[in-house]
Amino acid sequence: MKTAIVTGAGGFIGSHMARFLKQKGYFVTGIDIKKPEFSKSAADKFIIADLRDPKLVKKHLFKVDELYMLAADMGGMGFISCNGPQIVHNNAIINLNLLKRSAELKVGKVFFSSSACAYPEEKQMSTRNSGLKETDAYPANPDTAYGWEKIFTEQTCLSYNQELGLKIAIARFHNIYGPEGTYEGGREKSPAALCRKIANAKKTDSIEVWGDGKQTRSYCYIDDCLEGVYKLMHSNYNLPMNIGSTRLITINKMVDFIAKIANKKITKKYNLNRPQGVRGRNSDNTLIKETLSWEPQISLEEGLEKTYFWIENQLKKKE
Ligand SMILES: NC(=O)c1ccc[n+]([C@@H]2O[C@H](COP(=O)([O-])OP(=O)(O)OC[C@H]3O[C@@H](n4cnc5c(N)ncnc54)[C@H](O)[C@@H]3O)[C@@H](O)[C@H]2O)c1
């Protein structure tokens, strides 16, 4: 039986990844500072540990076939735009601890979850972003400290690979969304935040939108993301690769989609004082299509519908 450790298994992507790997027949160990909030972990074993502590990493990490590094101090724009020192400190330490110990243990292969936030700000100044290619990352100039840490850890992974022979896979995720992700509390990302606001709205109502709503992004549903990670992890490709969608939409359009799903008449109140990140961000999927024959299968309408009704249901449970 193949063995895997998923760090961040108490979070959004990590909890889905633990379930995905279980379904593939792995023996899965999850590690996180907290258990998943919304359902029982699918992992065979779940360890509560703070991965910033090298002694705990030494104690709990063991030789496995595959290590999925998904633990991070992270959130949507509202969180990452104003917690730079904390984010860089925590994430760099987590990742340095895990890579060092993985090399000592000779772990079979390590996956690192990088981000589209690693791309330079100047290539994301227009709403008409035709897609960021992997090579666009350099010369590096991410717009957030969160993105700089991702660039730093990508490079650290590459040097472990080149100098110590540690097998690695690196994905740059572009806005992954779906059920069982944070939807309130300050760390939520735009699809979940907008679903929550619309679920809480009356049949005819207005909601607050950060910025002018004309900023663009592309969104990838969690199931597609997991397939992409799995394919990447089982390929020989070891440089950073985009995992995202190439369908660019404005935040305004996304609000309209969700309002239609909810069957509500929603108008937008723009708040220009809230962070909105880069003006336009999109994935170029040429490399992943050519290398892994992967492209997203779940449309934004389908993915948003699943996400919306999951969030609506969570809110109803609280009433
Ligand atoms: N969700 C996205 O759209 C997206 C986009 C780009 C990159 N990523 C990356 O993917 C990974 C997973 O993201 P997510 O959306 O699941 O985030 P998440 O916040 O839902 O999950 C991260 C998990 O890491 C855990 N964690 C934080 N600090 C820890 C510590 N010191 N020790 C142990 N565990 C700790 C958290 O408790 C949390 O459960 C992260 O590396 C993130 O940067 C996500």
The ligand as a MOL file (V3000), in Angstrom:
LIG
                    3D

  0  0  0     0  0            999 V3000
M  V30 BEGIN CTAB
M  V30 COUNTS 44 48 0 0 0
M  V30 BEGIN ATOM
M  V30 1 N -6.9720 27.9410 -2.0510 0
M  V30 2 C -6.3540 28.5550 -3.0400 0
M  V30 3 O -6.9860 29.1410 -3.9270 0
M  V30 4 C -4.8500 28.5560 -3.1310 0
M  V30 5 C -4.2470 29.3090 -4.1520 0
M  V30 6 C -2.8750 29.3190 -4.2490 0
M  V30 7 C -2.1100 28.5760 -3.3670 0
M  V30 8 N -2.7100 27.8600 -2.3740 0 CHG=1
M  V30 9 C -1.8530 27.1040 -1.4390 0
M  V30 10 O -2.3990 25.8120 -1.2300 0
M  V30 11 C -2.1300 25.3850 0.1260 0
M  V30 12 C -3.4400 25.0170 0.8130 0
M  V30 13 O -4.3000 26.1560 0.8090 0
M  V30 14 P -5.7930 26.0980 1.3850 0
M  V30 15 O -6.6240 26.9450 0.5200 0
M  V30 16 O -6.1780 24.6990 1.6530 0 CHG=-1
M  V30 17 O -5.5820 26.8860 2.7630 0
M  V30 18 P -6.2170 26.5690 4.2120 0
M  V30 19 O -5.9480 27.7820 5.0380 0
M  V30 20 O -7.6160 26.1080 4.0870 0
M  V30 21 O -5.3320 25.3500 4.7240 0
M  V30 22 C -4.0420 25.5080 5.2360 0
M  V30 23 C -3.9230 24.6480 6.4710 0
M  V30 24 O -2.5830 24.7880 6.9830 0
M  V30 25 C -2.6750 24.7110 8.3810 0
M  V30 26 N -1.5280 25.3190 9.0640 0
M  V30 27 C -1.2540 26.6540 9.1480 0
M  V30 28 N -0.1930 26.8250 9.9230 0
M  V30 29 C 0.2190 25.6040 10.3480 0
M  V30 30 C 1.2620 25.1540 11.1860 0
M  V30 31 N 2.1070 26.0240 11.7660 0
M  V30 32 N 1.3970 23.8290 11.4110 0
M  V30 33 C 0.5200 22.9560 10.8390 0
M  V30 34 N -0.4930 23.3180 10.0300 0
M  V30 35 C -0.6350 24.6330 9.7840 0
M  V30 36 C -3.9500 25.4840 8.7190 0
M  V30 37 O -4.4290 25.1550 10.0250 0
M  V30 38 C -4.8780 25.0600 7.6140 0
M  V30 39 O -5.7010 23.9790 8.0000 0
M  V30 40 C -1.3790 26.5400 0.7750 0
M  V30 41 O -0.0020 26.3430 0.6200 0
M  V30 42 C -1.7900 27.7400 -0.0540 0
M  V30 43 O -0.8380 28.7690 -0.0040 0
M  V30 44 C -4.0780 27.8440 -2.2390 0
M  V30 END ATOM
M  V30 BEGIN BOND
M  V30 1 1 1 2
M  V30 2 2 2 3
M  V30 3 1 2 4
M  V30 4 1 4 5
M  V30 5 2 4 44
M  V30 6 2 5 6
M  V30 7 1 6 7
M  V30 8 2 7 8
M  V30 9 1 8 9
M  V30 10 1 8 44
M  V30 11 1 9 10
M  V30 12 1 9 42
M  V30 13 1 10 11
M  V30 14 1 11 12
M  V30 15 1 11 40
M  V30 16 1 12 13
M  V30 17 1 13 14
M  V30 18 2 14 15
M  V30 19 1 14 16
M  V30 20 1 14 17
M  V30 21 1 17 18
M  V30 22 2 18 19
M  V30 23 1 18 20
M  V30 24 1 18 21
M  V30 25 1 21 22
M  V30 26 1 22 23
M  V30 27 1 23 24
M  V30 28 1 23 38
M  V30 29 1 24 25
M  V30 30 1 25 26
M  V30 31 1 25 36
M  V30 32 1 26 27
M  V30 33 1 26 35
M  V30 34 2 27 28
M  V30 35 1 28 29
M  V30 36 1 29 30
M  V30 37 2 29 35
M  V30 38 1 30 31
M  V30 39 2 30 32
M  V30 40 1 32 33
M  V30 41 2 33 34
M  V30 42 1 34 35
M  V30 43 1 36 37
M  V30 44 1 36 38
M  V30 45 1 38 39
M  V30 46 1 40 41
M  V30 47 1 40 42
M  V30 48 1 42 43
M  V30 END BOND
M  V30 END CTAB
M  END
